[in-house]
Structure formats: C-alpha cells, structure tokens
Amino acid sequence: MLTIMHSESSLGWGGQENRTLHECLGLKRLGARVIVLCKPDSVLRQRAAQSGIEVIVHPMRSNRDISAIRRAIGIIRDERVDVVSTHSGVDSLICAIAGRFSSVKPVIVRTRHLALPITSRLTYSMLPHMVVTVSESVRAHLVVEKGIPAHRVVSIPTGVDLKMFDPDAAPDTLRRELGLDKDKLIVGTVAILRRKKGHHVLLDAIPEVLREVPGAVFVFAGDGPQRGNIEDRIKALGLTQSVRLLGLRTDVPAILKGLDLFVLPTLQEALGTSILEASAMRKAVVATRVGGVPEAVADGVTGVLVPPEDASALAAAMTRLFKDPGLRTAMGERGREMVEREYSTDRMAERMFELYTALARKRKR
C-alpha cells in the first residue's frame, strides 16, 4: 500500500486547503494510506479528522523549527512513508529536509497552488523531486521565469466536487431569499473581497449593464478586507437597490443555482476554482484573460473572456449574454461537460495517485 504524508502549515481555509483535503479523500478511495501533518489549531486538522483522514499535529512554528524536522523524520520512519507531499512555505522546507535526511528516502513532491511570486526557490528547485502546479500558467511561470527544470514540473488542475456542485440536486433558494421575482436576471460572483478579485471593476461596469438591462440584480458572495470600500462604492454609484452583499456563505452551490450568469473580473488567478464550480452548475461565465483563467474558461464555448481592468468590455460581455438566454444555456451545458471531463476531484485524485505511484516505484528502483 502506498503511504502518503501531506503537510500543511497554514491555519486557515481556502482553495489550497480545500484541494488538499479532496486529494486526501480521493487518494484514500484509490487505496492509498494518507496521513496529514498540520498545526494543532488549523481548520484542516478539524476537517480532515472529521472526514476520517489520519492526522498528526505539530506547531511548526517556523521553517527553522528543529523539533518539527525531527518530528517529521520520525513520522516518515515509523509510518514508512513513500511520498511526502508539501503545500505551504514553512511545511515545505521542514518536511523536504526531513525527507532528505530520512533513512526511508521518500519521494518529495511540492504543490504550488498560487499565482504569486515564490518566496523560496529552494523548496522548488533543490529539495523536491517533483513540483505540481494547479495550472499550466503557474507551471510556465516556474519553468520560464524561475528556471525550474521543465521535466520536474507537472500541471494537475484542481478539481471540483461534482456531488456537491450538482445543478440537479442543489436547492434553488436565492430568489426567495432576496425577495426577487423569477423573471429577474441575476449575475453573481463568489470570491473573497480583495482588490485582486476585481469587484471594483464589476461595480464600474454595472451602470452600463443597467442601461441595457434595467432591473438586473448583482450579488457578491464572500467577505474580506475590501468590504468597506465596496460598500462605499455601491453608495457612491447609487447601486444600493441593484447590488446585494451576501457575506461569507457555506451554501455556494445554492447561490450558483440561482444565478443567470457568473462573473469573476479577477486581476490575478492561478486557475479559478470558483469559475469551474460555476461551470459545474451549468452557468455561463464572464471572466478576465489573466493567469490560469483561460484554462478554466473556453472562450466562446463555456463563457467569455475580457481584458482585465476593462469595465466597458466586462459590461458588454454581460449585456450580450443577458440578451441571449440560448447562448447562456448552451455555454452552461458545455461548461458542465468540460468540468465532468477534465476538472472533477476524482480526476484530480487519479492523476495525483498515478504520479505518486510512478515516482515511488522509480525511487525504489
């Protein structure tokens, strides 16, 4: 049996931690033994344990935490770990060093989840045997701009849980919650309220859309540091009746089910998991041509791509799809097909399992 130890030193919960948990669950279904090493007060610890994944905790106070390195060496030795899969900066250094010093000599794999500049080239170039990226865009950045050898970097996209994001099973409650008639057109976005997600661009585009599609309603699901600025901008533009801030939500499939159109005018994105979730819910998508987004949106097929920071282009794309319900429906259907074919969590786990198995066999030889 293949034994894989995932390490994660982050405390919070986001796309990175969600992917890690889904990967662990998928690997376990495929017959691997999975262990998660994380901090005692992390959200991942709680959710992994609740999901039946073996969890071992350590504070991992910094990437120079000698006790953490010793603990990781002990886990690798005692549990006969075949693969060490690391995710954040602190745990990637700790566990890669532990793997290199361990007598068991496991394969070390580093996953890069973000589109941001890397802070430690060491944990990508020298310590791991393989680097996994969540998109071809991130892979190209590491290979072309950072000089990581191409044969040691592979792209395995993040997957969507098709059982959770099932348009035939999710409750259709959004219109009732908002007190809207069934003929109201609703466009929505699901993203943390940070400037890089482009909410300010969407707000600037809304007045143009309303001139062509009066009565359209826009919903923002999520919370974050830009909430105050967004509220002020809504008031300044006179959009208090047209824009609804839903806050942080745990019922994202239900939110997506109620939309006529999904929009993400992001300025920076490794892949765009929320886009894939919307596509899984059969929603046409309007998004920006940045980072890995063109991998998540087939332009003209599952949605429309526009330049970043271009409110007029964004408004034109939304207006076009608002006025063409047949095109919206066709794009949504093709989006669901694309996600089922290429971007499910099962497919992601299968590809990771194949990679880990091949690397472990090569290492043993």
C-alpha positions in Angstrom: 0.0 0.0 0.0 1.3 3.5 -0.9 1.7 5.7 2.1 1.5 9.4 1.5 2.1 12.1 4.1 0.6 15.5 3.2 2.0 18.5 5.2 0.3 21.9 5.6 1.4 24.7 7.9 -1.4 27.1 7.2 -4.1 27.7 9.8 -7.0 29.0 7.6 -9.2 27.6 5.0 -9.2 28.4 1.3 -8.8 26.8 -2.1 -5.4 25.4 -1.2 -6.6 23.6 1.9 -9.8 22.5 0.2 -7.8 20.9 -2.7 -5.5 19.2 -0.2 -8.4 17.6 1.7 -10.2 16.5 -1.5 -6.9 15.0 -2.8 -6.5 13.1 0.5 -10.0 11.7 0.3 -9.6 10.7 -3.3 -6.2 9.0 -2.6 -7.8 7.1 0.2 -10.6 5.9 -2.0 -8.0 4.7 -4.5 -6.4 2.5 -1.9 -3.5 4.7 -0.5 -2.9 5.3 3.1 -3.0 9.1 3.8 -1.6 11.0 6.7 -1.9 14.7 7.2 0.7 16.6 9.3 -0.7 20.0 10.2 -0.8 22.6 13.1 -3.0 21.6 16.1 -5.3 24.7 15.7 -5.7 24.6 11.9 -9.0 24.2 10.2 -7.5 21.4 8.1 -6.9 19.4 11.2 -10.6 19.6 12.1 -12.0 18.9 8.7 -9.5 16.1 7.8 -10.2 14.3 11.1 -14.0 14.6 10.6 -13.5 13.1 7.1 -11.7 10.0 8.5 -8.2 11.0 7.5 -5.3 10.2 9.8 -4.0 13.5 11.4 -0.7 14.2 13.2 -0.1 17.6 14.7 2.9 19.8 15.4 3.1 23.6 15.9 5.7 24.0 13.0 6.5 27.5 14.5 8.8 28.4 11.6 10.8 26.8 8.8 13.7 26.6 11.2 11.8 24.6 13.8 14.2 21.8 14.6 11.7 19.9 16.7 9.3 19.9 13.7 12.0 18.5 11.4 12.7 15.8 14.0 9.0 15.0 14.3 8.7 14.7 10.5 11.7 12.4 10.3 10.1 10.2 13.0 6.8 10.0 11.2 8.4 9.2 7.9 10.5 6.4 9.5 7.8 5.0 11.8 5.0 5.1 9.2 7.2 4.0 6.3 6.1 7.0 4.2 6.6 6.6 0.4 5.7 10.1 -0.6 5.9 13.4 1.2 3.6 16.0 -0.4 4.1 19.6 0.9 1.9 22.7 0.3 3.0 25.9 2.2 6.3 27.6 2.7 7.0 26.5 6.3 6.0 22.9 6.0 7.6 22.5 2.6 11.1 23.3 4.0 10.6 21.3 7.2 9.3 18.2 5.5 11.5 18.3 2.5 14.6 18.5 4.8 13.1 15.7 6.9 12.6 13.6 3.8 16.1 14.2 2.5 17.6 13.2 5.9 15.3 10.2 6.5 16.7 6.7 6.0 13.4 5.8 4.3 14.2 8.2 1.5 10.6 9.1 0.4 9.7 10.9 -2.8 9.2 14.6 -2.1 6.5 16.5 -4.0 5.8 20.2 -3.7 2.5 21.6 -4.9 2.3 25.2 -6.0 -1.3 26.5 -5.5 -0.8 30.2 -6.1 -0.1 32.6 -9.0 2.1 34.9 -6.7 5.9 35.2 -6.9 7.7 32.4 -5.0 9.5 33.4 -1.8 11.9 30.4 -1.5 13.3 28.9 -4.7 15.0 26.2 -2.6 11.7 24.5 -1.9 11.0 24.2 -5.7 14.4 23.7 -7.3 16.6 21.6 -5.0 14.6 19.9 -2.3 11.6 18.3 -4.0 11.8 15.6 -6.7 8.7 16.9 -8.4 6.7 20.1 -8.4 2.9 20.0 -9.1 1.1 23.2 -10.2 -2.6 23.8 -10.3 -2.5 25.2 -13.9 -0.3 25.3 -16.9 0.0 29.1 -16.3 1.7 28.5 -12.9 3.9 25.8 -14.4 5.1 28.2 -17.1 5.9 30.8 -14.5 8.1 28.3 -12.6 9.8 26.9 -15.7 10.3 30.1 -17.8 10.7 32.8 -15.2 12.2 30.9 -12.3 14.3 28.4 -14.2 12.9 25.2 -12.5 13.7 22.3 -14.9 10.7 21.6 -17.1 10.9 17.8 -16.5 10.4 18.3 -12.8 7.2 20.4 -13.0 3.8 19.0 -13.9 0.4 20.6 -14.0 -2.5 18.8 -12.4 -5.5 21.1 -12.2 -7.6 21.5 -9.0 -10.9 19.6 -9.3 -14.5 20.3 -8.4 -16.6 18.0 -6.2 -19.4 17.1 -8.7 -21.6 15.7 -6.0 -21.6 19.0 -4.1 -21.8 21.1 -7.2 -24.7 19.3 -8.8 -27.2 21.6 -10.6 -29.9 18.9 -10.4 -29.6 18.5 -6.6 -28.7 22.0 -5.2 -31.7 23.9 -3.7 -33.0 26.9 -5.7 -33.5 29.3 -2.8 -31.6 32.5 -3.8 -34.6 34.4 -5.4 -36.8 33.6 -2.4 -34.0 34.8 0.0 -33.6 38.1 -1.9 -37.3 38.6 -2.5 -37.0 38.6 -6.2 -39.4 37.6 -8.9 -38.5 34.6 -11.1 -38.1 36.9 -14.2 -35.3 39.0 -12.6 -31.9 38.4 -14.1 -29.2 37.8 -11.5 -25.5 37.9 -12.1 -23.2 36.9 -9.2 -19.6 36.4 -8.1 -18.2 34.2 -5.4 -14.8 35.4 -4.1 -13.0 36.9 -1.1 -13.4 40.6 -1.1 -9.9 41.6 -2.0 -8.9 44.0 -4.7 -7.2 41.4 -6.9 -10.6 39.7 -7.4 -11.8 42.8 -9.3 -15.0 43.7 -7.6 -14.2 47.4 -8.2 -14.2 46.7 -12.0 -17.5 44.9 -11.8 -19.0 47.8 -9.9 -17.9 50.2 -12.5 -19.4 48.0 -15.2 -22.8 47.7 -13.6 -24.3 51.1 -14.6 -23.5 50.3 -18.2 -25.3 47.0 -17.9 -28.3 48.5 -16.2 -28.8 51.0 -19.0 -29.3 48.0 -21.4 -30.9 45.5 -18.9 -32.9 47.5 -16.3 -33.7 45.7 -13.2 -30.8 43.2 -13.3 -29.5 42.3 -9.8 -25.9 41.7 -8.8 -24.9 39.5 -5.8 -21.4 39.3 -4.2 -20.9 36.2 -2.1 -17.8 36.5 0.2 -16.2 38.7 2.8 -12.8 40.3 3.2 -10.7 43.4 3.7 -12.4 45.3 0.8 -15.9 45.1 2.2 -16.0 48.7 3.5 -14.6 50.1 0.2 -17.1 48.1 -1.8 -20.0 49.3 0.3 -18.8 52.9 -0.1 -18.5 52.5 -3.9 -22.0 50.9 -4.1 -23.5 54.0 -2.4 -21.4 56.4 -4.5 -22.7 54.8 -7.7 -26.3 54.7 -6.5 -26.4 50.9 -6.7 -27.9 50.0 -3.3 -31.0 48.6 -5.0 -29.1 46.6 -7.6 -26.1 45.1 -5.7 -26.5 42.7 -2.7 -23.6 41.7 -0.5 -24.3 38.2 0.8 -21.3 37.9 3.1 -19.4 34.7 3.6 -21.6 31.7 2.6 -21.4 28.0 3.1 -24.2 27.2 0.6 -22.2 28.2 -2.5 -24.0 25.6 -4.7 -27.4 27.1 -3.8 -26.0 30.6 -4.6 -24.8 29.5 -8.0 -28.0 27.6 -8.7 -29.9 30.9 -8.5 -27.7 32.8 -10.9 -28.3 33.5 -14.6 -24.7 34.4 -15.1 -21.4 34.1 -13.2 -18.8 36.8 -13.3 -15.2 36.9 -12.0 -13.2 40.0 -13.2 -10.1 38.8 -11.3 -6.8 40.5 -11.8 -4.7 37.5 -10.7 -5.6 33.9 -10.6 -3.7 30.6 -10.6 -6.7 28.7 -12.1 -10.1 29.9 -11.0 -11.8 27.2 -8.9 -14.9 29.3 -8.4 -15.2 29.6 -12.2 -15.1 25.8 -12.5 -17.7 25.5 -9.8 -20.0 27.8 -11.6 -19.4 25.8 -14.8 -20.2 22.6 -12.9 -23.5 24.3 -12.0 -24.2 24.9 -15.7 -23.6 28.6 -15.6 -22.2 30.7 -18.4 -19.1 32.6 -17.2 -17.6 36.0 -17.9 -14.0 36.3 -16.6 -10.7 38.0 -17.3 -7.9 36.8 -19.5 -5.3 36.5 -16.8 -3.2 33.7 -15.2 -4.8 30.3 -15.5 -8.3 31.6 -16.2 -8.1 30.8 -19.9 -7.6 27.2 -18.9 -10.9 27.3 -16.9 -12.9 29.2 -19.5 -13.1 28.1 -23.1 -13.7 31.5 -24.7 -16.8 31.5 -26.8 -17.6 27.9 -25.7 -18.2 27.9 -21.9 -18.0 31.6 -21.4 -16.5 34.9 -22.5 -13.0 36.3 -21.6 -12.4 40.0 -21.4 -9.2 42.1 -20.7 -8.5 42.8 -17.0 -9.5 46.2 -15.6 -11.8 46.9 -18.6 -15.2 47.8 -17.2 -16.7 48.5 -20.6 -15.6 45.2 -22.1 -17.0 43.5 -19.0 -20.3 45.3 -19.3 -20.6 44.4 -23.0 -20.0 40.7 -22.4 -22.5 40.6 -19.6 -25.1 42.5 -21.6 -24.6 40.2 -24.6 -25.2 37.1 -22.5 -28.1 38.7 -20.7 -29.8 39.3 -24.0 -29.1 35.8 -25.4 -30.6 33.2 -23.0 -30.0 30.4 -25.6 -26.3 31.2 -25.6 -26.1 31.3 -21.8 -27.8 27.9 -21.6 -25.5 26.4 -24.3 -22.4 27.7 -22.6 -23.6 26.4 -19.2 -24.2 22.9 -20.6 -20.8 22.8 -22.3 -19.2 24.1 -19.1 -20.7 21.2 -17.1 -19.4 18.8 -19.7 -15.9 20.2 -19.6 -15.7 20.0 -15.8 -17.0 16.4 -15.8 -14.4 15.5 -18.4 -11.3 17.4 -17.1 -11.8 19.0 -13.7 -13.5 16.7 -11.2 -12.0 15.9 -7.9 -12.0 12.2 -8.9 -9.9 13.0 -12.0 -7.5 15.2 -9.9 -7.0 12.4 -7.3 -6.5 9.8 -10.0 -3.8 11.9 -11.7 -2.1 12.6 -8.4 -2.2 8.9 -7.4 -0.7 7.9 -10.8 2.1 10.5 -10.3 2.8 9.4 -6.7 2.8 5.7 -7.7 5.2 6.2 -10.6 7.6 8.4 -8.6 7.6 5.9 -5.7 8.3 3.0 -7.9 11.1 4.8 -9.7 12.6 5.9 -6.3 12.6 2.3 -5.0 14.4 1.1 -8.2 
